[in-house]
Amino acid sequence: MLFSLVNIIYAQDNWNLVRGSKWQSNLNDVFFVDSSHGWIVGSNSTILHTHNGGKDWIDQPNQPLPFKVELLKVRFMSPKLGWVVGENGTILKTTDGGSTWQKLTTGTFTVLQAVSFVDERHGWLTGEGGLIMVTENGGRSWTKQNNQDTTNNSLLSVHFDNQTEGWAVGKAGTVIHSIDGGSTWVDQKGKTASSLSSLCMLTSKVGWAAGGNGALIHTIDGGENWEDRTEDSNVPNSNGMPEPIWGIHFANQNIGLAAAEFGVILRTIDAGATWTALNPRPVPNKLNSVYMVSEKEAWIVGNYSTILHSSDGGASWDVISSNADLSRITFFDANNGWAVGLSGTISHTTNGGKTWFEQSSGNVFELFGVGFVSPTQGYVVGSNATLIETFDGGNSWQIFNDPSDEGHGTAKRIVFDDPMTSWKSALGFYN
């Protein structure tokens, strides 16, 4: 009997999404001004708001924008007053909690990567090419600050503690510091060559920055000295390289979280001395931003409309929203089915598709073929010559070495002869 995953698919009367979202955007940043009021921004000019601690998220209008743009950062000073920045020099301001937004003029079309305000008047923007801009009137007008002698690297995150002292981090391990409101900047030597995408200053002395290749640096003296803590980050490797960390945030000096590529979530409860990677990962998607409302409440957002929530300090997570990018689905019988897709995604149903749950493939590559010869024995193929097998219905997966593949890894489907004895044509169909 010939078994082909492309043909064996059982029709289902009622389908539920493996993961679902009413939004079709990559979500780039999340920020809470208090335990009730939070905002999320992302691609397609997406602005989401909650007024009840995340029980409900609603779209907010973005009327000032004539076309869709990528919104990258959001910051609020109060439940009413906030700002959003993004590509094409976009900066929006609201004074009514986001019910309406005003597009401010910056005089630049540079990508604005980050924003920091210390009160309703004094704020800073950072962006591509080392751009830094300052306002002293709440954003009605902006002035470029000259830091070209310090860096022309893109600045991806900025934080000001007050009207005079601030830090910015960015590409190529850039860390710069100002004590005069940004009029002058000093290179603080961040002890890493990796791009730093996220900065969290807990006090004027204690801070963390994180970025590419699992980079993690720490200061306890306001940045006069930065310590490279990358080896402590415990970031999983992919293709021999640690995953990039895209966001880091602390509830206090002891408890912190970091969000990374391929759904990696890191957690520390001992002031960063040790970091633990959550396993299994709640989603396989790139995670862009994390915000800890308290020691217990935390939020993470990412690509494919991902919104994650934790009520136990990051030990476990609920998937509030996430779109699955699935390549193939197969059913062995009317009840048992599997779906595979990007970033090593494997989902499984035992009730004909009414409900689905994630299985850990131990893989971060695209998976595009799946076949089962029994409710417990199955195989998955994917990019980078991926071929894995299971003998327990997908609870665990192991690498399977196919002697006839010769490392091509280009098969799109799996074909069996006698499912109990041999392959029909191994991976067979090469493209």
Secondary structure, DSSP 4 states (H G I P E B T S, - for coil): --EETTT-----SS---SS--S--S-EEEEEESSSS-EEEEESTT-EEEESSTTS--EE---TT-SS---EEEEEESSSS-EEEEESTT-EEEESSTTSS-EEPP-S--SPEEEEEESSSS-EEEEEGGG-EEEESSTTSS-EE---TTT--S-EEEEEESSSS-EEEEEGGG-EEEESSTTSS-EE---S--S-EEEEEESSSS-EEEEEGGG-EEEESSTTSS-EE-GGGS-PPEETTEEPPEEEEEESSSS-EEEEEGGG-EEEESSTTS--EE-SS-S--S-EEEEEESSSS-EEEEETTTEEEEESSTTSS-EEEE----EEEEEESSSS-EEEEEGGGEEEEESSTTSS-EEEE-S--S-EEEEEESSSS-EEEEETTTEEEEESSTTSS-EE---TTTTT-------EESSTTT-BSSTT----
